[in-house]
Structure formats: structure tokens, C-alpha cells
Amino acid sequence: MQIPMLFDAHAHLRVGDMMGATVPLVARYCSAAVIMPNTANVRTAADAIRHREEIMAVAEKAGYPDFDPLMTILLTDETDPADVAAWPDAGVVAGKYYPGDLYQHGGVNDIAKIDDVLREMGRAGIPVSCHIERAGIHPLDAEWAAMADFCWFADRGDVEVIFEHVSDARSLEVIRQYGHVAATITPQHLWMTVVDVYDESGNLSNSHNLCRPVAKTSDDREALRVAAMSGISNIFYGSDFAPHLAFSKASIPPPAGCACYPAAVSVLAEVFAKYGRLDKLAGFISKHAANFYGVRPKAGIPTLSILEGEWTVPSHIPVGSQGELIVSWLAGQILPVSVA
């Protein structure tokens, strides 16, 4: 079976040696990816231009000159509304909202302070990409506890909203109430549940399965699968590829984030095949997001082949020349389909 190259609507490519490892891996499977701004601290149009050029240089050197990184801006209390006008020419397709109390790298501490920024974004046709979680809440409830924040964005009506990496069935019900809201779903949330992350005592059992928001119950996973396979155009793929070096993942507590490539595409194909909905796979992984962001496929982009036959997920992704590595999500597991 042939499928289009993925349009990944949510990826973290990191910086330095990490970027040298992650860009070729993502570009192997994706024609385009929406790049999250946190690690590279992309706060202005000038920052976006710089980081996009860095990514494209790595992609071209690795043999992927057609890879298209679409940039996002890290919104903060100090974001300048006047800078928004320069975002489209800088390749910026979204402004990213992180709750400031959840992320040490920055974010928005008072959402009222970005009111003028959001208004300018709406005028420029640039959506706001939202991480919806509340700090200090049990991981299973952190997304739902922040629903008032999401509704603050969605109720405005003057800017399109993306609910990133939705993980809770209750959140899906709220999203469906808004016509101008899109949502991304990760392969992690389509594959795992909380038992793949925590043991019966509530202790972390697998740091490489830990992401934010955390995978939840089997009922939540089922609701996400139904949504992903529904063919609804405002529900689309965003990997939340968020790798960390192995030594960092071994720390206590470990950082959240899954290195979901190269397993992601096989996982998606297996889930859709299990439900007999492979006919909906191309829309979910590529077409819906491309249409949402107004990106036309480039001519001559190759397709991917879904092949029957088991393969083993590689144990790690080498980083740099000093022996560092990223442990792959589902490392060493045998999956029933492969991708070529």
C-alpha cells in the first residue's frame, strides 16, 4: 500500500547535535513538519528565519532538500503584537501557547497579556497552537483541569485555535463544539495507555513512554482512535516527536517526550488496519493538516510503502560523534508492518 509522505503538524527538532540527528529522521518520513519553538527559543520573526535556515541546511546536507519546516513562535507575556505582521514572510504558521507554570523554558503566565497578539494573529490568518494542561495536577487530569484556558482561546472567535496532542475523551467533546478549532493526535496516544507509563502503585515504569500530556485510559484511547479515523478534516496528525538524550531520560524525574520516529508510521498503519480504516490514513497523516495550513504538496514528492511483515524498532538513534544517543520509542519491540 502506498501512502503520501506525512505532514507532521507538531515536531520538536532540538538544536545542535540533536538537530543533526532528528532532522534527517523526520525528513525521511515527512514532506513537511510544523516545528515547535521551545528548544530553539524562537520568539520573533527574526528567530524563526534563523532557525528555519538551520533546519534546512541540515536537511539538505542529509539528502532531503525538499523538506519543508514550518515555523512557530513561542508566545510570552512580552510578545510584541507589531512583530506578527512579519511572521508570514518568516515562514511562521502558528503562535505557540505554553502555560508558563508548566514549562521552565518560558511561556505565558497571564493569557490576558497576549490579547493584542492574538488579535493581530487572527487578522494575519495565523492560528494559535495550544498546549492545554495545568501544573500541579495529577497527570491523568491535568489536561481536563485546564479546559477553561482552552475555552478562553476558543470563545474569542477572532483567531483559529489548535488543541495540540489531545489525550482526553472529554476534551474531544468540547473541541467538537467549536467550528474554528482543530486538534492534533499523536501516535503515542493512539497506541499506549497509562499502564504503559506507570505501574499499579502509580510510579513511573517506563520513562521512554512518558510524554505530556500522559497517555490515559483505554476509553480515552478508543475515543482518540475513532476521532483519528473519522475523516473529519480538523483532526490531524501531529507526532509530538520530542526526543531527549538517553542520560537525560534516565534522570529522576525524567523529562517528558517520546522519540516516536521511526516507529510512528508503522504504529499508525497498524492501528488503522486493525479497524479496517486504511482508507482514512492518508487524510489523517497528511492531507487534513496540509489543507488546514494552506500548504500545497510539492511536485515529485515520493510516497511511502506500507509493507506486511514484522520488523524490530531500532534500539536507539545515534547523536553526534561522542557516543551519545536517543532511545527510540518502542525500542526493540516487534511491529507487524514496516515502512519503506
C-alpha positions, 0 to 999 in steps of 0.5 A, spaced: 500 500 500 502 506 498 501 512 502 503 520 501 509 522 505 506 525 512 505 532 514 507 532 521 503 538 524 507 538 531 515 536 531 520 538 536 527 538 532 532 540 538 538 544 536 545 542 535 547 535 535 540 533 536 538 537 530 543 533 526 540 527 528 532 528 528 532 532 522 534 527 517 529 522 521 523 526 520 525 528 513 525 521 511 518 520 513 515 527 512 514 532 506 513 537 511 513 538 519 510 544 523 516 545 528 515 547 535 519 553 538 521 551 545 528 548 544 530 553 539 527 559 543 524 562 537 520 568 539 520 573 533 520 573 526 527 574 526 528 567 530 524 563 526 528 565 519 534 563 523 532 557 525 528 555 519 535 556 515 538 551 520 533 546 519 534 546 512 541 546 511 541 540 515 536 537 511 539 538 505 546 536 507 542 529 509 539 528 502 532 531 503 532 538 500 525 538 499 523 538 506 519 543 508 519 546 516 514 550 518 515 555 523 512 557 530 513 562 535 513 561 542 508 566 545 510 570 552 507 575 556 512 580 552 510 578 545 510 584 541 503 584 537 507 589 531 512 583 530 506 578 527 505 582 521 512 579 519 511 572 521 508 570 514 514 572 510 518 568 516 515 562 514 511 562 521 504 558 521 502 558 528 503 562 535 505 557 540 501 557 547 505 554 553 502 555 560 508 558 563 507 554 570 508 548 566 514 549 562 521 552 565 523 554 558 518 560 558 511 561 556 505 565 558 503 566 565 497 571 564 493 569 557 490 576 558 497 579 556 497 576 549 490 579 547 493 584 542 497 578 539 492 574 538 488 579 535 493 581 530 494 573 529 487 572 527 487 578 522 494 575 519 490 568 518 495 565 523 492 560 528 494 559 535 497 552 537 495 550 544 498 546 549 492 545 554 494 542 561 495 545 568 501 544 573 500 541 579 495 536 577 495 529 577 497 527 570 491 523 568 487 530 569 491 535 568 489 536 561 481 536 563 483 541 569 485 546 564 479 546 559 477 553 561 484 556 558 482 552 552 475 555 552 478 562 553 482 561 546 476 558 543 470 563 545 474 569 542 472 567 535 477 572 532 483 567 531 483 559 529 485 555 535 489 548 535 488 543 541 495 540 540 496 532 542 489 531 545 489 525 550 482 526 553 475 523 551 472 529 554 476 534 551 474 531 544 467 533 546 468 540 547 473 541 541 467 538 537 463 544 539 467 549 536 467 550 528 474 554 528 478 549 532 482 543 530 486 538 534 492 534 533 493 526 535 499 523 536 501 516 535 503 515 542 496 516 544 493 512 539 497 506 541 499 506 549 495 507 555 497 509 562 499 502 564 504 503 559 507 509 563 506 507 570 505 501 574 499 499 579 502 503 585 502 509 580 510 510 579 513 511 573 515 504 569 517 506 563 520 513 562 521 512 554 513 512 554 512 518 558 510 524 554 505 530 556 500 530 556 500 522 559 497 517 555 490 515 559 485 510 559 483 505 554 476 509 553 480 515 552 484 511 547 478 508 543 475 515 543 482 518 540 482 512 535 475 513 532 476 521 532 483 519 528 479 515 523 473 519 522 475 523 516 473 529 519 478 534 516 480 538 523 483 532 526 490 531 524 496 528 525 501 531 529 507 526 532 509 530 538 516 527 536 520 530 542 526 526 543 531 527 549 538 524 550 538 517 553 542 520 560 537 525 560 531 520 560 534 516 565 534 522 570 529 522 576 524 525 574 525 524 567 523 529 562 517 528 558 517 526 550 517 520 546 522 519 540 516 516 536 520 516 529 521 511 526 516 507 529 510 512 528 508 510 521 508 503 522 504 504 529 499 508 525 498 503 519 497 498 524 492 501 528 488 503 522 488 496 519 486 493 525 479 497 524 479 496 517 480 504 516 486 504 511 482 508 507 482 514 512 490 514 513 492 518 508 487 524 510 489 523 517 497 523 516 497 528 511 492 531 507 487 534 513 493 538 516 496 540 509 489 543 507 488 546 514 495 550 513 494 552 506 500 548 504 500 545 497 504 538 496 510 539 492 511 536 485 515 529 485 514 528 492 515 520 493 510 516 497 511 511 502 510 503 502 506 500 507 509 493 507 506 486 511 511 483 515 514 484 522 520 488 523 524 490 530 524 498 532 531 500 532 534 500 539 536 507 539 538 513 534 545 515 534 547 523 536 553 526 534 560 523 534 561 522 542 557 516 543 551 519 545 544 517 543 536 517 543 532 511 545 527 510 540 520 509 542 518 502 542 525 500 542 526 493 540 519 491 540 516 487 534 511 491 529 507 487 524 508 492 518 514 496 516 515 502 512 519 503 506 
